[in-house]
């Protein structure tokens, strides 16, 4: 069974290689959590290994060049997958605002509880608009909500389609477990068809290079379940969603020290770790929690060694050229613009805000040094 799924997975990945606009309604695609994890961890790698036209050249020459580039080596300025936004060309206010749209107005009425590990509900505001409302775990106030806002602002500025996310204090539900609590709201994305397959996006530069963005903010859960494919009757659009696993957050808990350094399930690495008694670990197993709002997030960081919790087929194909393309975009985040991103998360303690700002700056600088990209110019800070 694994052989068959792997072969089929390996043979289907070219579907979106050179597509600019999706002009045929995508097939509804929703996978169970367990099925998806087995697929991305074992079946897809097996399928790619069985494609000798892929695996043998990669063994000797590394990842192939991204397939969706024009003659100048650029991705399309706008497509179903990406918009050519660049933080260098955006003002501080634009970056702090994020995706354009209004948050909930007036009181929220609870429609139904949300599923998943993060507490929250689907709510309807006084204008009849529907929002996904996510709260922090009581043990870690501001941790998950702050990470979600920082992640969405950075992803939007770099050109990815994301939901309209805001920080609110919940009012009007009549439910004591919700009212008065800090939360993030995400305006419902309409016309959702299902999830996207990163395996079918693996030859697109914007999704290969998404690995470097995820590494910068340590968003370890860039999974297919955190995508949404939509259809407006004429074109399809892909959204990247849910950034609760960025910074020091892991959904409704804090990250463990090794998150960002290794896949959750990687037998060869696990064997080496066992035989060496963990002495080769590049991270501090006793890394402390900075604060409840920050969790575990530091600048002990190597972009080339960064790993998400679960394998991502597009990430596995990122080339040095893909990484430098994204590093040049990340360089557009001046210190002032990083401050604006974190300010949008509305942390209560200035110490938490300052720590996250400085850590993001240091991780940005490590990326730029790694890929030999010039640091941002202060002249672009207040455009």
C-alpha positions as CSV (number, residue, x, y, z in Angstrom):
1,X,0.0,0.0,0.0
2,X,2.8,2.5,0.9
3,X,4.6,1.6,-2.3
4,X,1.5,2.3,-4.4
5,X,0.7,5.6,-2.6
6,X,4.3,6.6,-2.8
7,X,4.5,5.9,-6.5
8,X,1.3,7.8,-7.2
9,X,2.5,10.7,-5.1
10,X,5.7,10.9,-6.9
11,X,4.1,10.9,-10.3
12,X,1.5,13.6,-9.6
13,X,3.7,16.5,-8.4
14,X,4.0,18.4,-11.7
15,X,0.4,19.6,-11.7
16,X,1.1,23.3,-10.7
17,X,4.7,23.6,-11.9
18,X,4.1,26.4,-14.4
19,X,0.5,27.4,-13.8
20,X,0.0,31.2,-13.4
21,X,-3.8,31.2,-12.9
22,X,-5.9,28.2,-11.9
23,X,-8.8,28.4,-14.3
24,X,-10.5,25.1,-13.7
25,X,-12.2,24.5,-10.3
26,X,-9.8,22.5,-8.1
27,X,-11.1,19.1,-6.9
28,X,-12.3,19.2,-3.3
29,X,-9.4,17.9,-1.3
30,X,-9.6,17.2,2.5
31,X,-7.4,14.6,4.2
32,X,-7.4,13.2,7.6
33,X,-4.6,14.2,9.9
34,X,-3.1,10.7,10.3
35,X,-3.3,10.0,6.5
36,X,-1.6,13.3,5.7
37,X,1.2,12.7,8.2
38,X,1.9,9.2,6.8
39,X,1.8,10.6,3.3
40,X,4.3,13.5,3.8
41,X,6.6,11.5,6.1
42,X,6.9,8.3,4.2
43,X,4.7,8.0,1.0
44,X,5.8,11.1,-0.8
45,X,9.6,10.6,-0.1
46,X,9.2,7.0,-1.4
47,X,7.4,8.3,-4.5
48,X,10.1,10.8,-5.3
49,X,12.9,8.3,-4.8
50,X,11.2,6.0,-7.3
51,X,11.2,8.7,-9.9
52,X,14.7,8.1,-11.2
53,X,14.5,11.1,-13.5
54,X,14.2,13.2,-10.3
55,X,16.2,11.3,-7.7
56,X,19.4,10.6,-9.7
57,X,20.0,14.2,-11.0
58,X,19.2,15.5,-7.5
59,X,21.8,13.1,-6.0
60,X,24.6,14.5,-8.2
61,X,23.5,18.1,-8.9
62,X,21.1,19.1,-6.0
63,X,17.6,20.5,-6.5
64,X,16.6,21.4,-10.0
65,X,15.8,25.0,-10.9
66,X,12.3,26.2,-10.1
67,X,10.0,25.7,-13.0
68,X,7.8,28.8,-12.8
69,X,10.4,31.5,-13.6
70,X,10.4,34.0,-16.4
71,X,13.3,34.8,-18.6
72,X,14.7,37.2,-15.9
73,X,14.4,34.5,-13.2
74,X,11.4,36.0,-11.5
75,X,8.1,34.5,-10.4
76,X,4.9,35.9,-12.0
77,X,4.0,39.3,-10.5
78,X,0.6,37.9,-9.6
79,X,-0.9,34.4,-9.8
80,X,-3.3,32.1,-8.1
81,X,-0.5,31.4,-5.6
82,X,1.3,34.6,-4.9
83,X,1.4,38.4,-5.2
84,X,4.6,40.3,-5.8
85,X,4.6,42.3,-2.6
86,X,7.9,43.4,-1.2
87,X,8.5,44.8,2.3
88,X,11.0,47.2,0.9
89,X,8.3,48.9,-1.1
90,X,5.7,48.9,1.7
91,X,5.3,51.6,4.4
92,X,5.6,50.9,8.1
93,X,1.8,51.4,8.4
94,X,1.0,49.0,5.6
95,X,3.2,46.3,7.1
96,X,1.6,46.8,10.6
97,X,-1.9,46.6,9.1
98,X,-1.4,43.4,7.2
99,X,-4.1,42.0,4.9
100,X,-6.7,44.6,4.1
101,X,-10.1,44.1,5.7
102,X,-12.1,45.0,8.7
103,X,-12.3,43.1,12.0
104,X,-15.5,42.3,13.8
105,X,-17.8,45.1,14.6
106,X,-19.9,45.1,17.8
107,X,-20.7,42.1,19.8
108,X,-20.0,38.5,18.7
109,X,-22.5,35.8,18.7
110,X,-21.1,32.2,19.1
111,X,-22.2,30.0,16.2
112,X,-20.3,26.9,17.1
113,X,-17.1,25.9,18.9
114,X,-14.0,25.5,16.8
115,X,-12.3,22.1,16.4
116,X,-8.6,21.5,17.0
117,X,-6.3,22.1,19.9
118,X,-6.5,25.9,20.2
119,X,-9.5,27.1,22.2
120,X,-12.0,29.3,20.4
121,X,-15.2,29.4,18.4
122,X,-16.8,30.5,15.1
123,X,-18.6,33.8,15.8
124,X,-20.8,36.2,13.9
125,X,-20.5,40.0,14.3
126,X,-23.3,42.6,14.2
127,X,-22.9,42.9,10.4
128,X,-23.4,39.2,9.9
129,X,-19.8,38.5,9.0
130,X,-18.3,35.2,10.2
131,X,-15.0,35.0,12.1
132,X,-12.8,32.3,13.5
133,X,-11.9,33.4,17.0
134,X,-8.9,31.8,18.7
135,X,-7.9,32.3,22.3
136,X,-4.7,31.7,24.2
137,X,-4.3,28.8,26.6
138,X,-4.8,30.2,30.1
139,X,-1.3,29.0,31.0
140,X,0.3,31.0,28.2
141,X,-1.5,34.4,27.8
142,X,-0.6,36.2,24.6
143,X,1.6,33.4,23.3
144,X,-0.5,31.8,20.6
145,X,-2.4,35.0,19.6
146,X,0.8,37.0,19.4
147,X,2.5,34.4,17.1
148,X,-0.5,34.3,14.9
149,X,-0.4,38.1,14.3
150,X,3.3,38.3,13.7
151,X,3.3,35.4,11.3
152,X,0.3,36.7,9.3
153,X,1.9,40.2,9.0
154,X,5.2,38.9,7.8
155,X,3.6,36.4,5.3
156,X,1.4,39.1,3.9
157,X,4.3,41.5,3.3
158,X,6.2,38.8,1.5
159,X,3.4,38.1,-1.0
160,X,1.4,35.2,0.4
161,X,-2.4,35.4,0.6
162,X,-3.4,35.2,4.3
163,X,-6.7,35.7,6.2
164,X,-7.5,39.2,7.7
165,X,-6.3,38.7,11.3
166,X,-6.7,41.1,14.2
167,X,-6.4,41.1,18.0
168,X,-9.6,41.8,20.0
169,X,-11.0,41.5,23.4
170,X,-14.1,39.3,23.1
171,X,-17.4,40.9,24.1
172,X,-21.1,40.1,23.9
173,X,-21.1,36.3,23.7
174,X,-22.6,35.8,27.1
175,X,-20.1,33.0,27.7
176,X,-17.7,33.6,30.6
177,X,-15.1,31.3,29.0
178,X,-14.9,33.8,26.1
179,X,-16.0,37.3,27.2
180,X,-13.2,39.6,28.3
181,X,-10.5,37.3,26.8
182,X,-7.9,38.3,24.4
183,X,-8.2,36.6,21.0
184,X,-7.3,36.7,17.3
185,X,-10.0,36.9,14.8
186,X,-9.8,35.6,11.2
187,X,-12.4,36.8,8.7
188,X,-13.9,33.7,7.1
189,X,-12.4,33.0,3.7
190,X,-15.2,32.4,1.3
191,X,-15.6,29.7,-1.5
192,X,-13.1,27.3,0.1
193,X,-12.6,24.1,-2.0
194,X,-10.1,22.3,0.3
195,X,-6.5,22.0,1.1
196,X,-3.5,22.4,-1.3
197,X,-0.8,19.8,-1.8
198,X,2.8,21.0,-1.2
199,X,4.0,18.1,-3.3
200,X,2.2,19.6,-6.3
201,X,3.8,23.0,-5.6
202,X,7.3,21.7,-5.0
203,X,8.7,23.2,-8.3
204,X,7.4,26.7,-7.6
205,X,10.0,29.1,-6.2
206,X,7.6,30.9,-3.9
207,X,6.7,27.6,-2.1
208,X,10.3,26.3,-2.0
209,X,11.4,29.6,-0.6
210,X,8.6,29.6,2.0
211,X,10.9,27.4,3.9
212,X,13.2,30.3,4.6
213,X,10.3,32.5,5.9
214,X,9.2,29.6,8.1
215,X,12.7,29.3,9.4
216,X,13.0,33.0,10.2
217,X,9.9,33.0,12.4
218,X,10.3,29.3,13.4
219,X,6.8,28.4,12.1
220,X,7.2,24.7,12.4
221,X,3.7,23.7,11.3
222,X,3.6,24.7,7.6
223,X,1.5,21.8,6.7
224,X,-1.1,21.1,4.0
225,X,-3.9,21.4,6.6
226,X,-2.8,25.0,7.0
227,X,-3.7,25.9,3.4
228,X,-6.9,26.8,1.8
229,X,-7.7,26.6,-1.9
230,X,-10.6,28.8,-3.0
231,X,-12.7,29.2,-6.2
232,X,-14.5,32.4,-7.1
233,X,-16.2,31.0,-10.1
234,X,-13.5,32.1,-12.4
235,X,-10.1,31.5,-10.8
236,X,-8.6,29.6,-7.9
237,X,-6.5,31.1,-5.1
238,X,-4.3,29.6,-2.5
239,X,-4.2,30.9,1.1
240,X,-1.7,30.1,3.8
241,X,-3.3,30.1,7.2
242,X,-2.7,29.5,10.9
243,X,0.5,30.8,12.4
244,X,0.0,29.6,16.0
245,X,3.2,27.5,15.7
246,X,5.4,30.5,15.0
247,X,7.9,32.2,17.3
248,X,7.9,30.4,20.7
249,X,4.4,29.0,20.4
250,X,3.3,25.5,19.6
251,X,-0.5,25.7,19.1
252,X,-1.8,26.0,22.7
253,X,1.6,25.3,24.4
254,X,5.2,26.4,24.3
255,X,7.7,24.9,21.9
256,X,10.1,22.2,23.1
257,X,13.8,23.2,22.7
258,X,14.4,21.0,19.6
259,X,11.5,22.4,17.5
260,X,13.0,23.9,14.4
261,X,16.0,21.7,14.5
262,X,14.5,18.3,13.5
263,X,11.4,16.7,12.1
264,X,9.1,15.1,14.7
265,X,9.6,11.7,13.1
266,X,13.0,11.0,11.5
267,X,14.4,7.5,12.2
268,X,17.9,8.1,11.0
269,X,18.4,11.2,13.1
270,X,16.7,9.5,16.0
271,X,19.2,6.6,15.8
272,X,22.2,9.0,15.7
273,X,20.8,11.0,18.6
274,X,20.4,7.8,20.6
275,X,23.9,6.4,19.8
276,X,25.5,9.7,20.7
277,X,23.4,10.3,23.9
278,X,22.2,13.5,22.4
279,X,25.6,15.1,22.5
280,X,25.4,16.3,18.9
281,X,22.3,18.3,19.5
282,X,22.8,21.9,18.3
283,X,20.3,23.2,20.8
284,X,20.1,23.5,24.6
285,X,17.8,20.8,25.9
286,X,17.4,23.0,29.0
287,X,16.5,26.2,27.1
288,X,14.2,28.2,29.5
289,X,10.9,29.8,28.7
290,X,11.5,33.6,28.3
291,X,8.0,34.5,29.5
292,X,4.5,33.1,29.1
293,X,3.9,35.4,26.1
294,X,7.1,34.6,24.3
295,X,7.7,30.9,25.1
296,X,10.9,29.4,23.7
297,X,12.3,31.5,20.8
298,X,15.9,32.6,20.4
299,X,18.6,33.4,17.9
300,X,20.4,30.0,18.1
301,X,19.6,29.5,14.4
302,X,21.1,28.0,11.2
303,X,18.8,28.6,8.2
304,X,20.2,25.6,6.3
305,X,19.7,23.2,9.2
306,X,16.2,24.4,10.0
307,X,13.4,21.7,9.8
308,X,9.6,21.9,10.2
309,X,7.9,19.4,12.5
310,X,6.6,17.4,9.6
311,X,8.3,17.1,6.2
312,X,7.2,19.4,3.5
313,X,7.9,18.3,-0.1
314,X,8.4,21.8,-1.4
315,X,10.8,22.7,1.4
316,X,12.9,19.7,0.5
317,X,13.5,21.1,-3.0
318,X,14.6,24.6,-2.0
319,X,17.9,25.5,-3.8
320,X,20.4,28.1,-2.9
321,X,19.0,30.3,-5.7
322,X,15.5,30.0,-4.2
323,X,16.8,30.9,-0.8
324,X,18.7,34.0,-2.0
325,X,15.6,35.2,-3.8
326,X,13.7,35.1,-0.5
327,X,16.6,36.4,1.6
328,X,16.6,39.5,-0.6
329,X,12.9,40.0,0.2
330,X,13.5,39.4,3.9
331,X,16.2,42.1,3.7
332,X,13.4,44.6,3.0
333,X,12.3,44.2,6.7
334,X,14.2,47.0,8.3
335,X,14.4,47.1,12.1
336,X,11.6,49.7,12.1
337,X,9.4,47.4,10.0
338,X,10.0,44.4,12.2
339,X,9.0,46.6,15.2
340,X,5.8,47.4,13.3
341,X,5.1,43.7,12.8
342,X,5.5,42.9,16.5
343,X,3.6,46.1,17.6
344,X,0.6,44.7,15.7
345,X,0.5,41.8,18.2
346,X,-0.2,44.2,21.1
347,X,1.9,42.5,23.7
348,X,1.2,43.8,27.2
349,X,4.8,43.8,28.5
350,X,7.3,45.9,26.7
351,X,10.0,43.4,27.7
352,X,8.2,40.7,25.6
353,X,7.8,43.0,22.6
354,X,11.4,44.1,22.7
355,X,12.7,40.6,23.0
356,X,10.8,39.3,20.0
357,X,11.8,42.3,17.9
358,X,15.5,41.8,18.8
359,X,15.3,38.0,18.2
360,X,13.7,38.5,14.8
361,X,16.3,41.1,13.9
362,X,19.1,38.7,14.8
363,X,17.6,35.8,12.9
364,X,17.1,38.1,9.9
365,X,20.8,39.1,10.0
366,X,21.8,35.4,10.2
367,X,19.8,34.7,7.1
368,X,21.3,37.6,5.2
369,X,24.8,36.6,6.2
370,X,24.2,32.9,5.3
371,X,23.0,33.8,1.8
372,X,25.4,36.8,1.3
373,X,22.6,39.4,1.0
374,X,23.1,43.1,1.9
375,X,21.4,44.2,5.1
376,X,18.4,46.5,4.9
377,X,18.9,50.2,4.4
378,X,17.5,52.5,7.0
379,X,16.4,54.8,4.2
380,X,13.6,52.5,3.4
381,X,12.4,52.4,6.9
382,X,9.7,55.1,6.9
383,X,8.5,55.0,3.3
